[in-house]
Amino acid sequence: MSKNLDPKCKQCRRAGEKLFLKGERCTTPKCAIVKRNFPPGMHGVKGKSRQSEYGLQLQEKQKVKREYGLLEKQFKLTFEKGKTQSGKAGENLFRLLETRFDNTVYRLGFASSRTQARQMVGHGHFNINGKKVNIPSYQVKIGDVITIKTGSKKSKLFAGLEEKLKKAQIPGWLNVDAKELTAKVLHKPNIEDIQTNFNVQMIVEFYSK
């Protein structure tokens, strides 16, 4: 299972904004964007240089790739898959990224970051429709019911989860039962359902060159 091993705080600083790669830490004063809001490097703060259209598109693609925790090959394959589907390529890319199992677990509030969600999925803590699924890239579908394995509910990973879920902001395409610790996919995600911090059209233009 390939993953980006670059320091997470440096990835946020390179993007110039919070990508929420370290969960709750990103909402505290310890966040790297709060403490050192400039690109990483041995020479410290530098003036911003004017970027070309290609440079801006590349930066946008890199930002989204890092936010969802994918490597270049994985990300490009996801884009190519979205391009073959009916509809707009950018919206299809967004839906494919959002309906990854690891991202869904994160959106549900079961994990504090996508990195943690990916690890939890890989360790087999969840079932979909009663069957264990440990593939982070698995695409969830409308009607899928996601549950935490009975043996995993006692794990420290899920301590106090019921109270956290009651306060969590769950996107409209998902439904969570905080008491039973179960969730259901209601419909396909729409960009309007989630406040995204990226421009999918710029990514489409980058790969269309």
N, C-alpha and C positions, 0 to 999 in steps of 0.2 A: 504494500500500500504506500505509494509515493506521496510525499508531502514536502512543503516548503519549510526548510530548517532555518531560514534567515530570522534574526531576532525580531519579534513581533513589534516592539516599540519603534524600531528603525523603519519597519515597513510603513507604519503610520506617518512617521516624520517624512519619509520619502514622498508619500502621497499628499502630505500637507494638510491632512485632516484625520479625524478619528475613524478607524475602521472597526473598532470594537473587537479586537483580536484577543484581548485578555480579560474579557468579561467585566465583572464589577469594578476592577481596577481602573477601567477606562472612564468611569464616572466619578473618580476621586481626584484630588489635587496631585496625586502621584502620577497621573497620566503624562506620558512623554510629550504630548501635544501641548499640555498646560505648562510643563516645566521648560521644554526646549522646542518651541515651535519653529524649527528650521531644519532643512535637510541634513542628514548625518554626514560626517566627513571631518577630517583632521584639521581643516582650516576654519571651522566654526561658521558664523553667520556670513552669508554672501548676498550681494544684491541679486535680484531675480532677473535673469536674462529673458529676452523676448523669445517665445517659442513659435515654431512653425505650426501649420495646421496638422501636419503629420505628427509632430511632437506632442501636440495636445491630444490627438487621437490615441497615440501610444500610451500616454500617461493615463488616460481614462481606462483603456483596456487593462493596464497593469494594476490599477486601483481595484477594479472589479474582480480581477483574477485573485488578488491577494485577499480581498474581503471574503470571498467564498472558499479560500484555501485550496485553489487548484493550481497545478503546474500548467505550463504553456500547452503541452500536448493535450491534456485533459480539457482545457478551456477551448482550444480550437476545435476539437472533436465535438464538443457540446454546441458550439456555434454552427458547425457544418450540419449537425443533426437538425438544429432549429431551422436552418435555411431550406432543408428539404421538406419541411412541414408546410401545410397551408397557412396563410396569414403572413404577417410581417415578421421578418427575420429577427429584428430586435426584440419584439415582444415574445417571440418563441424562445429566444435565448434566455430572457428573464424568467419565463415560466419553467424552463428546464433547470435553471439554477435554483429557483425557489423550491421546486418539488423534489430535489435531491433529499434523500432520507435524513442525512446529517443536518442539512439546513432546516428541514421540517421540525426535527427534534429541538433545534435551537429556537425556532419561531414559536414553538409551543411553550417555551419556558422551562423545559425539562433540563436544559443545560445553560450555563451562563455565557458560553461562547461557541462558535462553530467548531473550534478546535476540540473543546471538551465533548461536544456532541458527536464529533467524528470518532473520538476515542471510545465513547460509551456505546455507540452503534457497533464499532469493530469488536468490542468485548462481549457482544451478544446480550445486552441488557434489555432489548426491546423485541416485541412480537408485532407482526402485522397480520391482522385477521387470524390470530391464534398461532401463527407460525413464526419461528425465529428468523429474523433477517439481520445479518451482520455486515451488509454491504453499504457503505456510506453513500455511494452513487446511485443506489436503487431509487427508481422514480415512483413516488407514491401516486396513487390514483384516486379519483373521486369515489367515495364510499369506503375507503380503507379505514380500518379501525386500528389505532396504535395503542398498545398497552405495554406496561413495564412488567418484565418477567416476575413471577411471584417471589422467586428466590432473591431477586435483585432489590426488591422494595425495602429490605432491611439494611441495604448498603448505606454508608455515610453519604454517598453521592446524592441520595434522594431524601436526606434528612431535612425536615421542615418544608418539603416541596409543596404540600397542600396549601400552606399559607402564602408561599411565594406565587403560586398559580392564581390565587385570588386577587393579587395585586398586578399580575402581569398583563401587558397589552398584547393580546392575541390578535393576529390579522383575521379579517373577516372570512377568509377561505378555510379557516380551521375552527374547530370547536373543541373545547376542553372541559372535561368533568373533573374539577379539582378534588372532589371527595373520593371518587373512584380511581383517580389518576389514569384516566383513559382519554383518548382524543380521536377525532374523526375528521377526514378530509371532506369538506362540504362541496367545494367546486374548484375549478382551476384558478390560480392566483392571477389577479390583474394588477398592473402597475399602479392603478388608482388606489388599490387596497393598502399599499405599503408606501411609506415615505422613503423613496430611494434617493441616494445621494450621487447617482451616476446617470450618464446620458447614453442609452443603448444605441442611439443612432450613430454616435461617434465611433462606437465599436464596429458597427456594421460597415461604416465607411472605411475604417482601418483595414478590415479583412477583404474589402472589395477592391483594393488597389492592385 
